Amino acid sequence: MTKWEYATVPLLVHATKQILDTWGEDGWELVQVVPGPNNPEQLVAYLKRPKP
């Protein structure tokens, strides 16, 4: 059975692709992007990858 680790990452609107590309290079898969809890205009990315 695969075990997962998770991360939440704030996304800057002007650098979203660069941020996601950087995390993707480290093996993280984007699961979902949602509005931030305190500011709906701030986005938060949820990522996962298999545990080593």
ABEGO torsion letter per residue (X at the ends): XBBBBBBBBBBBAAAAAAAAAAAAAAGBBBABBBBBAABAABBBBBBBBBBX
